[in-house]
Amino acid sequence: MSFLAGVIGMGIGGLITALLGNRTERMTSIFLSFAGGVMISIVFLELIPESIELANLAVAIVGIVIGAVMVLVLNNIMDRFSNAGNGSKLHETFAEFFHSSGVITRKTNMLRSGMIMIFAIGLHNIPEGLAMGVAGDYDAGLGVALAVIIGLHNIPEGMAVSAPLMSGGLSKPKSVIITLLAGATTVVGAVAGVLIGGISDIAVALSFSVAGGAMLYVVVGEILPQSIVLSNDRVPTIFALAGIVVGMLFIAGLTHY
């Protein structure tokens, strides 16, 4: 399931870009905001409640902080590599949200931007895989739910990765293949999740909350701002709320089943 969510999800996004070309910005914005809303619902209705039930509120809070700090550190590392770190200045463009070096105009810079985005998204996929691994080992239904949601989330990420690669001169088949490989780190995270989750209930609880904190940071600090920059209107907010509602219905249906 982690392979399908990570590799196939990213690959579908790359394939959409290959087929539609530059017409994908609006679609990317909608996918990002909707997936972000679904991820928020899964964090607050599944991951965090499960963490509290298995351990306690303190463990859940500590895990959320650890998860958020992990992603923050990874982002700072990427900013240093890409020269996007500029003091207290916030990211201003869609490209900068993915830790590239600003507005991209030349093919060489587009290709460089795409490679940086692959590395950044590959790192972000690890905590998502961790959540799937722990969840699937603990409850198969919850693992499947996370795989579906994360797979949905990876479609726009694949679109965002493949677009600069194609604009930078790579052929469409090569761009799609590289985008597929960027999702492989999800499997790495899932394997780690299965191993960690088998230690004890506390380990499972902490893993749930760490994954939840990482996902929340990515949604609030990356996904929603990216979708707003792309669309420049209120549409992302509407689709984010729709995503939350769909996530709630999905979880309710899964629980009933």
N, C-alpha and C positions, 0 to 999 in steps of 0.2 A: 504493500500500500504506500509506503514511503517513496518507493521508486516511481509509482504511478503519479503520486502527488507532486514530487519534486521534478523528476526528469520529464515525464510526459506533460505535466502542467506547463513547465517552462517551454517545452517543445511546441505545444499548441500555440502559445503566445508568439513564438518565433515564426511559426507557419502563418499565423494571421497577418503578421507584418509583411511576410514575403508575398502574400496574396493581395493585400490591400495597399501596400506601400505607405505613402505619407498621409493616407486618409484615416490613420488609426488613432490620432491624438484624442479625439472626442471619445472613442470607444475605450481607450486606455483609461481616461479619467473616470468613466462610468464603472469599469471593472474594478479599478483601484478603490473607489469610494465604497462600492457595494461590498467588496471583499473585506475592506476595513471594518465595516459595520458588522458583518458576520463574525469576524474575528473577535470583536469586542464582546459580542453575546456569548461566544464559546468560552472566553476567558472568565467572565463574571458569572456565568450560569453553570459551568462545568469545572474548569481547572481550579479556580480559587475555592469554590465550595468543597470540592473533593479534597483539596489540600487541608482545609480547616477540619473536615470530618476525620481525615486520617491522622492529623496531628493536632494543631491548634492555631489560633489566629496569629500568634507571634511568629510561628514558622512560615505561615503564608505571607506575612508582611516582609519578613527577612528575605524570602525567596523572590518576591516582587522586586525588591530593591536590588538584589544581586543580578537578576535578569536584566533590569533596566541599565544598570551600571556596565554589564558585559557589553551590551549593544553600544552604549555611549563610548566606551573605550575603543571598540572596533571602529566606530565612525570617526573618532579622533585620529586613529592610526591611518585610516583611509584618507582623511583630510590632509595629513602630513605628506603622504605619498603623492597625492594629486595636486598639492599646493592650493587646496581650496580653503585651508585654515587661514582666516584673516582676522584674528582677534575676536572682538565681540560682534562683528558684522554677521548678520543672518544670511542664509542662502537666499538668493533672489531669483534664480532661474530653475527651470525643471532639471537642467543638466547638473546644476550645483547640488540639488537634493540627492543626486546619485554620486556625489563626491568627485565630479570632474572639475575642470578648471575654468568654468565660466561658459560664455556663449561660444558655441562651436561653429566654425565657418569652413575650415579647410578639411579635406579628406583625411589627412594624417591625424589631425586632432579628433575627428569623428571616430576613427578607428581606436585611438588611444582612449577616448571617452568610453567606448564600448567595452574595452578590455578592463578598465577600472571598474565599470559597473558590474561586470561578470564576477570580479573578485569580491566586491562589496556585497552583492546579492548572494553569492556563494557562502559568505560568512553568516549572513542573516538567515540562511536556510538551516543552519546547524541547530539553533534552539527550536525551530519549528519541527525538525526531525526528532529532536529530543522529546518534545511533547508527544509526538506520535508514538515513539518507542515506549515511553513510560505508560501512556494511556492504553495502547494496544496490549501490553503485557498485563495491565491491571484489569482492563475491561475491553473486550474485543469491539463492542458496539461503540464505545467512546473513541477508540482508535480509528475506526472507520469514519466516524463523524469528523474527527480532526483531519483525516486524510482528504476527505471531500472538500472541506473548507479551505485547507491549505493549498490543495490543488487549484481551486478557484482563484485563490490569491496569487498563485504563481503564473497564471495566464498573463495578466498585465505586466508582471515583472519580466516575463519572457519577451513581451512586445517591446518593453523599454530597453532591454539588452540588445535585441537583434537589430533594431532600427539604426543606431549609430554604426554598427558593424557593416550593414549593407550600404549605408551612406558613405562609409569610409573606404569602400571599394571591394569588400569581400563578396563573393558570389552568394546567392540566396541559399543554396544547399549547405555551403560551409557555415554560413551564419546560423542556420537552424541547428546544425550539428553542434556547434560551439555552445549555443543556447541550451541545448539538451544537456550537455556536460555540466553546465553551471548549476543544474538542479541536482547533481549527484551528491552534493554535500548533505542533502536532506537524508539520504540513506545512512551516511556516516553518523549523523545526529541520532537517527532512529536506533542504530545498533548500540550507541552509547546509552540511550534511554532504556533499552531492554536490560543492559548490564547493570546500570545504576538502580533501576526500579526493582531489581530482584534482591537488593540488599536488605531492605526493611521498609516498614510503612512510613517511617520518618523520611527515608530517602525518596520514596514515591511522592510524599507530600511536598518535599522541598523541590523535587524535579518539576512537579506540576506548577508550583508558584514561580519558580525561576523561568520556566517556559512562558508562563502567563505574563510576567513582568517584561520579558524580552519582546513578546508579541505586542503588548500595550505600547511600549516605547516605539516600536516600528510603526504601529498604526498612527499614534498621535504625532510623532516627530517626523515620519517619513511619508506614509501612504496618504493620509488626508491632505497635508500641505501639497504634495505632488499633484493630487487630483484637482485641487483648487487652482494651482498655477496653470495647469493644462486647460481647464475649461473657462476660468475667469468669470464664473457666475455661481448661482446657488444650486445648480444641478447636483454637484457632488454631495452636498448636505442632504438632499432628498434621497439620493441613492444610498448614502451611509445609513440613514434612518431605516430605509427599506431593508438594507442588509441586516440590521439589528433585529427587525421584526421577523425576517425569514429565518435568521439564526435561532430565534426563540421558538418558532414553529417547528423547525427541524429538530431541535433538542427535545421539545415536548413530544414529538412523534417518536423519537428514538427511545425516550424514557418509557412511553406508553407501550412500545413494542417490547 
